[in-house]
Amino acid sequence: MSEELIIEHCSPTLAGIKTGSLFSVRVADEKDLIRQLRDLNRTLQRKGLKILMLQKTETYALIYLYRPERLKNDLKDPLALNILQKKGYITESPEQCIGQLAGRLKNDDVFPHEIGLFLGYPPPDVEGFIKHPRKGVKCCGFWKVYSDPETAEKTFKRFRMCTKAYHEMNKQGKSLAQLAVATG
């Protein structure tokens, strides 16, 4: 798994301006991927980040990089809690919710659109997508926006600028550990 791949898909999370990011990687050697994730966790946990495999198929793995403290705060939102509880989640801890999400990815025939809550998407937008995936969309970017397009557009621009800056800094020799911002 290359640093470039992580930077492309996770720069806003690395920068501390987004709760979590998802990306997929080709799996040639599962043991090697697990070793890489373990090494990345040792490096990134000092910066308040965790990385884990949410799902694995024969050839690909879905990787989740996130900020546990930020996720904990996000999942305290009453609408986020309501969405998760309606979907059958036991919401006692973010880690428990992540485990349940992984189970849904593995076992359910329908994609769990509540995953947006784990990525830091606004709960009204997650709810809007779950209820009406094609109706009422005000704009699209990193997610479909149903509630506040002006704020979302600013956020999308910020995410794009962050990713561009992180690519540039990485080209200049900054490592992932150097690019990851420590947050409380």
Secondary structure, DSSP 8 states (H G I E B T S, - for coil): --HHHHHHHHHHHHTTSSSEEEEEEE-S-HHHHHHHHHHHHHHHGGGT-EEEEEEE-SSEEEEEEE-HHHHHHHTTSHHHHHHHHHTT---S-HHHHHHHHHHHHHH-SS--TTHHHHTT--HHHHHHHHH-SSSS--EESSSEESS-HHHHHHHHHHHHHHHHHHHHHHHTT--HHHHS----
